[in-house]
Amino acid sequence: MARQVLSYISKPPPVNDIETKAKAPGERITTPPLAPLHFILSRMYSDAVLKHFRSPHNAGDLPDATAIAEVTNPVCGDVLRLSVRIAEGRIAAAGFKAQGCVASIASSSMLTDLLAGKTHAEAESITAQQIADALDGLPPASFHGAQLCADALDVLLRKLA
């Protein structure tokens, strides 16, 4: 029986099609490195969710805020700090700072859009389901992002009462 000789590959085989696009050693790959991630996210989330995640509206601290609420999801560790400025009985501006998943950031961004121009009573009617619906839906495993926003809004409105 012939003895089998094992040869070792000096370079591991390509993991994905991005690595196979380079033809020569040292050649630069022009495909963005996040292309696979983008593909995965676009299969999981709606375009509205990804739009608010990539370019969140009203992100950052709100100068001269009338009220600020900070809530944390103890299960996943997402944190949302929501602030509003009240003028003439309406929410003149809303801002947020969030640390969390795609759904939490997108939901926070959407919430600030939904709050703009609302009275206290109108803001009380905003639910987690309405936030998720405004984002064209959230996967069940990501609904906690909208719930975090509803919890923050509840705390904020109690401070304003």
C-alpha positions in Angstrom: 0.0 0.0 0.0 1.4 3.4 -1.0 2.0 5.9 1.7 -0.2 9.0 1.4 1.6 12.3 1.7 -0.4 15.1 3.2 0.3 18.6 1.9 -0.6 21.6 3.9 -2.2 24.6 2.4 -0.3 27.7 3.3 -3.3 30.0 2.8 -6.8 28.9 4.1 -9.5 28.5 1.5 -11.7 31.5 0.9 -14.5 31.9 3.4 -16.8 33.8 1.1 -17.1 35.1 -2.4 -15.6 38.5 -1.5 -12.2 36.8 -0.8 -12.4 34.9 -4.2 -12.7 38.2 -6.1 -9.0 39.0 -5.7 -7.2 37.6 -8.7 -3.6 38.2 -7.7 -1.8 38.3 -4.3 -2.1 41.8 -2.9 -4.8 42.9 -5.3 -7.3 45.2 -3.6 -10.9 44.0 -3.4 -13.4 46.7 -4.3 -16.5 45.0 -2.8 -17.4 46.6 0.5 -16.5 44.3 3.5 -19.9 44.7 5.0 -21.8 43.4 1.9 -22.6 40.0 3.6 -23.8 41.9 6.7 -25.9 44.1 4.6 -27.4 41.1 2.9 -28.2 39.5 6.2 -29.8 42.6 7.7 -31.9 43.3 4.6 -33.3 39.8 4.9 -34.2 40.3 8.6 -35.4 43.9 8.7 -37.6 46.2 6.6 -36.1 49.1 4.6 -37.6 51.5 7.1 -35.8 49.8 10.0 -32.5 49.9 8.1 -33.0 53.5 7.1 -33.5 54.6 10.7 -30.7 52.4 11.9 -28.1 53.7 9.4 -29.2 57.4 9.6 -31.1 57.8 12.9 -33.2 60.9 13.2 -32.8 63.2 16.3 -29.9 61.3 17.7 -27.9 62.9 20.5 -28.6 65.0 23.6 -31.3 67.6 23.5 -30.1 71.0 24.8 -32.6 72.6 27.2 -34.7 69.4 27.6 -37.8 69.7 29.7 -37.6 66.1 30.7 -35.2 63.1 30.3 -35.9 59.4 30.9 -33.4 56.6 30.8 -34.4 53.0 30.6 -32.5 49.7 30.3 -33.6 46.3 29.1 -32.2 44.0 31.8 -32.3 41.0 29.5 -30.3 42.2 26.5 -28.6 45.3 28.0 -30.0 47.8 25.5 -30.1 51.4 27.0 -32.3 54.3 25.8 -32.1 57.9 27.0 -35.1 59.9 25.7 -35.4 63.6 26.1 -38.1 66.1 25.0 -38.5 69.9 25.0 -42.1 71.1 25.6 -43.2 74.5 24.1 -46.8 75.8 24.2 -48.1 72.5 25.5 -46.6 70.4 22.6 -43.4 68.4 22.2 -41.3 70.9 20.3 -38.3 68.6 20.0 -37.3 65.0 20.9 -33.9 63.4 21.0 -32.4 60.1 22.0 -29.2 58.3 22.8 -29.3 54.6 22.5 -26.9 51.7 22.9 -28.3 48.5 21.6 -29.3 46.5 18.7 -30.6 47.5 15.2 -34.2 47.4 16.4 -33.6 49.5 19.4 -31.8 52.2 17.5 -34.3 52.3 14.7 -37.3 52.2 17.1 -35.8 55.1 19.1 -35.3 57.1 15.9 -38.9 56.4 14.9 -40.3 57.3 18.3 -38.7 60.8 18.1 -40.4 61.3 14.7 -43.8 60.2 16.1 -43.5 62.5 19.1 -42.8 65.7 17.2 -45.7 68.1 17.7 -47.8 65.9 19.9 -49.5 67.0 23.1 -49.0 65.0 26.4 -52.3 63.2 25.8 -51.5 62.4 22.2 -48.0 61.1 23.2 -49.7 58.8 25.8 -51.4 56.9 23.0 -48.2 55.8 21.3 -47.6 52.1 21.9 -44.8 49.7 21.1 -46.9 48.1 18.4 -47.4 51.5 16.7 -43.7 52.1 16.7 -43.1 48.7 15.2 -45.9 49.3 12.6 -44.4 52.7 11.7 -41.1 50.7 10.9 -43.1 48.3 8.6 -42.8 45.7 11.3 -40.1 44.1 13.5 -39.2 40.4 13.8 -40.7 38.9 17.0 -37.2 38.5 18.4 -36.5 42.2 17.9 -39.8 43.6 19.2 -38.1 44.4 22.5 -36.6 47.4 20.8 -40.0 49.0 20.3 -41.0 47.9 23.9 -37.9 49.7 25.2 -39.1 52.9 23.5 -42.6 52.5 24.9 -41.2 52.0 28.4 -39.0 55.1 28.0 -42.0 57.2 26.8 -44.0 56.0 29.8 -41.3 57.1 32.3 -40.9 60.4 30.4 -44.6 61.2 30.4 -44.8 60.5 34.2 -42.0 63.0 34.7 -44.0 65.6 32.8 -47.3 65.0 34.6 
